[in-house]
């Protein structure tokens, strides 16, 4: 199993000081976290794409290109790239370039996003969301797999005798994940093409996400593909469980999740783990009861105003105590 971290890149005040990092500080914190994750032994670093406050990663391409030059081993990914509002030609060129810069250790997670306002900002209609995703992805696949493309669709200008450059490294396009919370259409898209499905697994009961993964596995078999499943999660860890709860509670109370119940309620019912390394191990291994064996686990690591120093300490503790235990479980592979 690949085990990694992802950032949504939110800017929030530290509840202890009331001070928020600047955009400059937050962007550099994300890159520092990515480099430190490699040092701590993680396999994957991923960043989201957002186009409004309080988030800063409007350009995951730039962040990943920086990390490609700053790391040596870790797989670089997105979490997610908006397939609906980005031009497929731009995506094909940008992510093939990162693939070359990263010597092939790069993949892409595609999704529709949660903020419907983005559609109008990029000249699209949110009512066309699933159709945009399907058409744009079909074109993206062709641009990566065919040297010359002639194409006519509904949502962008036609292409004639077009070659996307650079070509994918060694002729092999980046592996594609499709990120989803509940979209059956996204699961079908992933299954049809033999791509991976990454299930969000955040903020709601873990069992709520199982039908989507079951549907994806069923449709993958129908299309003759082996399913590749990724699962999200969130952890805050200290050597002593109560220390983790006491330290994380002020940050949790400042998040929208607090409106859905107490910290204890969400730890009991969702993928959020706040506790000792063994509790993180046990909770993460329990995900297999819902999703079966899966191939990638990503932890949300740095949201809600957590200071950079705290996040780096989290990476060290997870890397030293949690990763080895997860990797030695034969049924987790």
C-alpha positions, 0 to 999 in steps of 0.5 A, spaced: 500 500 500 502 507 498 501 511 504 501 519 503 499 525 505 495 531 502 493 538 503 487 542 501 491 549 503 486 552 507 488 559 511 485 559 518 487 563 524 491 559 530 485 559 535 491 560 540 493 566 537 488 568 533 493 569 527 493 567 520 499 565 516 500 570 510 499 567 503 506 567 502 507 563 509 502 558 507 505 556 500 512 555 503 509 551 508 505 546 503 512 545 500 516 544 506 510 539 508 511 535 502 519 535 502 518 533 510 513 527 508 518 524 504 524 525 509 519 521 514 518 516 509 511 517 506 510 515 499 505 520 496 504 527 497 498 531 494 495 538 493 488 540 492 486 545 487 481 551 489 480 558 487 477 562 492 479 564 500 481 561 505 485 556 500 491 558 496 493 552 492 490 555 485 496 552 481 497 545 483 501 545 477 506 550 480 506 547 487 508 540 484 513 542 479 517 546 485 516 539 489 519 535 483 525 539 484 525 539 491 524 531 492 527 525 490 523 519 491 516 521 493 510 520 488 507 527 487 499 527 485 493 532 485 487 532 490 484 534 486 485 537 479 478 540 476 477 536 470 470 540 469 473 547 468 480 546 466 482 546 459 484 538 457 489 541 452 492 545 458 492 539 463 495 534 458 501 539 457 502 541 464 502 534 467 506 531 462 511 536 463 511 535 471 511 527 469 518 529 466 520 533 471 519 528 476 522 523 473 515 519 472 513 519 479 507 523 478 500 521 477 493 525 477 487 525 481 481 528 477 474 531 480 469 536 479 470 539 486 465 542 491 464 549 490 459 550 484 461 557 483 468 555 480 464 553 473 461 560 472 468 563 474 471 559 468 465 560 463 462 553 464 455 551 467 455 547 473 449 544 470 453 540 465 458 538 470 458 530 469 458 531 461 464 536 462 468 531 466 466 525 461 468 529 455 474 533 457 477 526 460 475 523 453 479 528 450 485 528 455 486 521 454 487 522 447 491 527 447 496 523 452 495 517 447 495 519 440 501 523 437 496 527 432 488 529 434 482 531 430 477 532 435 470 536 435 466 536 442 460 540 445 464 544 450 471 547 447 473 549 440 475 543 435 482 541 434 485 539 428 492 536 427 494 537 434 499 534 438 500 535 445 507 537 447 511 534 451 509 527 450 508 523 456 514 520 459 516 514 455 510 514 452 506 512 458 501 517 461 500 519 468 496 514 472 489 517 473 485 517 479 478 519 480 476 523 486 469 522 489 464 522 495 458 520 492 458 521 485 456 514 481 458 518 475 465 519 477 465 511 479 463 509 472 468 514 469 473 511 473 471 503 472 470 504 464 477 506 463 480 502 468 483 508 472 483 508 480 477 511 484 479 515 490 474 515 495 474 522 500 472 518 506 472 525 510 467 528 515 461 523 514 461 516 517 466 511 513 460 506 512 457 512 507 462 511 502 462 504 501 456 503 496 460 508 491 466 503 492 462 497 491 459 500 485 466 502 482 468 494 483 462 492 480 463 496 474 470 495 473 469 487 473 463 489 468 469 493 463 474 487 465 479 492 469 482 490 476 479 496 481 484 500 484 482 504 490 484 509 494 482 512 501 482 518 505 483 519 512 485 524 517 489 523 523 492 527 529 497 523 533 500 524 540 504 519 544 498 519 549 491 519 547 489 524 551 494 529 549 492 528 542 485 530 544 487 536 548 491 539 543 487 538 537 480 540 540 481 547 539 483 546 532 477 542 531 472 547 534 474 552 529 472 548 523 465 547 520 466 539 522 464 542 529 457 543 527 456 536 526 458 534 533 463 533 538 470 531 537 468 525 540 462 524 536 466 524 529 472 520 532 467 515 533 463 515 527 468 518 521 475 517 519 478 522 523 482 519 528 485 523 534 489 519 539 495 514 540 499 511 534 496 505 535 489 508 535 491 511 528 493 504 526 487 500 528 482 505 525 486 505 518 486 498 518 479 498 520 477 501 513 478 495 509 472 492 513 468 497 508 472 498 502 476 491 502 483 491 500 485 498 497 492 501 494 493 508 497 491 511 503 492 519 504 491 523 510 489 530 511 495 533 515 495 540 515 488 543 515 484 548 521 490 552 522 495 547 525 502 551 525 507 548 521 512 546 527 506 541 529 504 538 522 512 537 521 512 533 528 505 529 526 509 527 520 515 525 524 511 521 529 506 518 523 512 516 520 516 513 525 510 509 529 504 508 524 507 507 517 511 501 519 505 498 522 501 499 516 506 496 511 507 490 515 500 488 515 499 483 509 492 484 508 493 491 507 496 490 501 
